[in-house]
Amino acid sequence: MISNDFGDDAVMRSRFILLLSAGLILVGCQRDAGSASVNKPVVRTKTPAPEKKGPSQDELTAGMVEAASTLKSDAPIDLKFDLRTRPELGKPMEIEIALMPQVSANLGIIRVTGPDTLTLAAGSVQFDIPNISESQVYRRVIHVTPSAEGVLVLTLNTTLKHEEVEEYRVFSIPLIVSGK
Protein backbone atom coordinates (compact mmCIF):
# COMPACT_ATOMS: atom_id res chain seq x y z
CA MET A 1 0.00 0.00 0.00
CA ILE A 2 0.94 3.51 -0.53
CA SER A 3 0.54 4.52 3.11
CA ASN A 4 3.29 2.07 4.03
CA ASP A 5 5.66 3.66 1.55
CA PHE A 6 4.93 7.32 2.36
CA GLY A 7 3.78 7.29 5.93
CA ASP A 8 0.54 8.40 7.51
CA ASP A 9 -1.97 9.97 5.10
CA ALA A 10 -3.50 12.25 7.82
CA VAL A 11 -0.16 13.99 8.47
CA MET A 12 0.19 14.85 4.78
CA ARG A 13 -3.34 16.20 4.61
CA SER A 14 -2.82 18.43 7.65
CA ARG A 15 0.45 19.78 6.20
CA PHE A 16 -1.31 20.50 2.92
CA ILE A 17 -4.16 22.34 4.65
CA LEU A 18 -1.67 24.26 6.79
CA LEU A 19 0.33 25.38 3.73
CA LEU A 20 -2.83 26.26 1.83
CA SER A 21 -4.13 28.36 4.76
CA ALA A 22 -0.79 30.15 5.16
CA GLY A 23 -0.75 30.93 1.45
CA LEU A 24 -4.29 32.35 1.54
CA ILE A 25 -3.43 34.48 4.60
CA LEU A 26 -0.37 35.90 2.85
CA VAL A 27 -2.32 36.66 -0.30
CA GLY A 28 -5.05 38.30 1.78
CA CYS A 29 -2.54 40.48 3.67
CA GLN A 30 -0.99 41.71 0.44
CA ARG A 31 -4.30 42.84 -1.00
CA ASP A 32 -4.94 46.59 -0.84
CA ALA A 33 -8.24 47.56 0.77
CA GLY A 34 -8.90 50.16 -1.93
CA SER A 35 -8.54 47.68 -4.75
CA ALA A 36 -11.60 45.76 -3.65
CA SER A 37 -13.88 48.40 -5.09
CA VAL A 38 -11.99 48.54 -8.39
CA ASN A 39 -13.53 45.32 -9.58
CA LYS A 40 -17.04 46.31 -8.59
CA PRO A 41 -19.08 47.99 -11.29
CA VAL A 42 -19.84 51.63 -10.52
CA VAL A 43 -23.35 52.79 -11.19
CA ARG A 44 -23.29 56.41 -12.28
CA THR A 45 -26.50 58.32 -12.37
CA LYS A 46 -26.51 61.36 -14.54
CA THR A 47 -27.88 64.31 -12.60
CA PRO A 48 -29.58 66.72 -14.94
CA ALA A 49 -28.23 70.24 -14.80
CA PRO A 50 -30.64 72.61 -13.09
CA GLU A 51 -32.82 74.41 -15.55
CA LYS A 52 -31.95 78.06 -15.70
CA LYS A 53 -35.23 79.91 -15.73
CA GLY A 54 -33.65 83.25 -16.44
CA PRO A 55 -31.54 85.78 -14.60
CA SER A 56 -31.33 85.56 -10.81
CA GLN A 57 -32.74 88.19 -8.45
CA ASP A 58 -29.25 89.59 -7.92
CA GLU A 59 -28.66 89.84 -11.66
CA LEU A 60 -32.01 91.61 -12.14
CA THR A 61 -31.22 94.13 -9.40
CA ALA A 62 -27.56 94.74 -10.19
CA GLY A 63 -26.61 98.30 -9.27
CA MET A 64 -29.34 98.60 -6.65
CA VAL A 65 -28.63 98.97 -2.93
CA GLU A 66 -29.98 96.55 -0.35
CA ALA A 67 -32.37 98.27 2.04
CA ALA A 68 -31.53 97.99 5.73
CA SER A 69 -33.84 95.75 7.74
CA THR A 70 -34.74 97.63 10.91
CA LEU A 71 -36.11 94.72 12.95
CA LYS A 72 -34.79 91.22 13.43
CA SER A 73 -36.88 89.08 11.15
CA ASP A 74 -36.40 85.81 9.37
CA ALA A 75 -39.21 86.55 6.93
CA PRO A 76 -38.15 85.39 3.46
CA ILE A 77 -38.28 88.89 1.93
CA ASP A 78 -35.49 91.09 0.59
CA LEU A 79 -35.76 94.64 -0.73
CA LYS A 80 -33.39 96.77 -2.80
CA PHE A 81 -33.66 100.37 -3.93
CA ASP A 82 -32.15 102.87 -6.35
CA LEU A 83 -32.32 106.65 -6.13
CA ARG A 84 -32.89 107.92 -9.66
CA THR A 85 -31.83 111.44 -8.73
CA ARG A 86 -29.95 113.09 -5.87
CA PRO A 87 -32.34 114.18 -3.09
CA GLU A 88 -32.70 117.98 -3.13
CA LEU A 89 -34.85 120.24 -0.98
CA GLY A 90 -38.24 120.92 -2.58
CA LYS A 91 -37.59 118.85 -5.72
CA PRO A 92 -39.71 115.74 -6.46
CA MET A 93 -37.69 112.57 -6.85
CA GLU A 94 -38.23 108.91 -7.65
CA ILE A 95 -37.00 105.92 -5.69
CA GLU A 96 -37.16 102.60 -7.49
CA ILE A 97 -37.70 99.64 -5.18
CA ALA A 98 -37.45 95.93 -5.90
CA LEU A 99 -39.26 93.40 -3.71
CA MET A 100 -37.53 90.02 -3.81
CA PRO A 101 -39.55 87.27 -2.09
CA GLN A 102 -37.98 83.90 -1.36
CA VAL A 103 -41.37 82.15 -1.09
CA SER A 104 -44.58 82.32 -3.10
CA ALA A 105 -47.54 84.20 -1.63
CA ASN A 106 -51.12 85.09 -2.48
CA LEU A 107 -50.45 88.78 -1.83
CA GLY A 108 -47.49 91.04 -1.18
CA ILE A 109 -48.02 94.45 0.43
CA ILE A 110 -45.55 97.31 0.76
CA ARG A 111 -46.62 100.21 3.01
CA VAL A 112 -44.43 103.32 2.77
CA THR A 113 -44.19 105.87 5.58
CA GLY A 114 -41.85 108.72 6.31
CA PRO A 115 -41.42 111.86 8.39
CA ASP A 116 -43.66 114.92 7.87
CA THR A 117 -40.76 116.54 6.01
CA LEU A 118 -41.02 113.95 3.26
CA THR A 119 -44.19 114.20 1.17
CA LEU A 120 -45.31 110.97 -0.49
CA ALA A 121 -47.18 111.38 -3.79
CA ALA A 122 -50.55 109.72 -4.29
CA GLY A 123 -50.05 106.08 -5.24
CA SER A 124 -46.75 105.85 -3.35
CA VAL A 125 -48.18 105.06 0.08
CA GLN A 126 -49.08 101.40 -0.51
CA PHE A 127 -48.37 98.84 -3.19
CA ASP A 128 -50.44 95.64 -3.40
CA ILE A 129 -48.86 92.89 -5.48
CA PRO A 130 -51.08 89.83 -6.08
CA ASN A 131 -49.84 86.31 -6.84
CA ILE A 132 -46.23 86.59 -5.69
CA SER A 133 -43.85 83.96 -7.10
CA GLU A 134 -40.67 83.05 -5.29
CA SER A 135 -37.36 84.21 -6.74
CA GLN A 136 -39.03 86.88 -8.90
CA VAL A 137 -38.40 90.63 -8.69
CA TYR A 138 -41.30 93.05 -8.28
CA ARG A 139 -40.37 96.66 -9.07
CA ARG A 140 -42.28 99.76 -8.02
CA VAL A 141 -41.49 103.50 -7.97
CA ILE A 142 -42.01 105.73 -4.94
CA HIS A 143 -42.49 109.46 -5.67
CA VAL A 144 -41.40 111.76 -2.82
CA THR A 145 -40.63 115.44 -2.27
CA PRO A 146 -38.34 116.38 0.63
CA SER A 147 -39.23 119.63 2.46
CA ALA A 148 -36.28 119.72 4.87
CA GLU A 149 -32.52 119.24 4.74
CA GLY A 150 -30.70 116.45 6.51
CA VAL A 151 -31.17 112.72 6.77
CA LEU A 152 -34.77 111.64 6.16
CA VAL A 153 -35.72 108.00 6.48
CA LEU A 154 -38.43 106.20 4.53
CA THR A 155 -39.85 103.12 6.24
CA LEU A 156 -41.20 100.25 4.17
CA ASN A 157 -43.34 97.66 5.95
CA THR A 158 -43.49 94.56 3.76
CA THR A 159 -45.96 91.73 4.21
CA LEU A 160 -46.33 88.41 2.42
CA LYS A 161 -49.68 86.67 2.87
CA HIS A 162 -49.81 83.00 1.97
CA GLU A 163 -52.32 80.42 3.07
CA GLU A 164 -53.07 81.34 6.69
CA VAL A 165 -49.69 82.91 7.43
CA GLU A 166 -48.52 86.53 7.21
CA GLU A 167 -44.80 87.28 7.24
CA TYR A 168 -43.52 90.79 7.96
CA ARG A 169 -40.25 92.58 7.47
CA VAL A 170 -39.49 96.28 7.94
CA PHE A 171 -36.92 98.09 5.80
CA SER A 172 -35.58 101.63 5.83
CA ILE A 173 -34.21 103.83 3.07
CA PRO A 174 -32.14 106.82 4.19
CA LEU A 175 -32.20 109.99 2.08
CA ILE A 176 -29.56 112.67 2.60
CA VAL A 177 -31.25 115.87 1.42
CA SER A 178 -29.15 118.86 0.42
CA GLY A 179 -30.42 122.42 0.25
CA LYS A 180 -28.95 123.21 -3.18
Secondary structure, 3 states (H helix, E strand, C coil): CHHHHHCCHHHHHHHHHHHHHHHHHHHHHHCCHHHHHCCCCCCCCCCCCCCCCCCCHHHHCCCCEECEECCCCCCCEEEEEEECCCCECCCCEEEEEEEEECCCEEEEEEEEECCCCEEECCCCCEEEEEEECCCCCEEEEEEEEECCCEEEEEEEEEEEEECCEEEEEEEEEEEEEECC
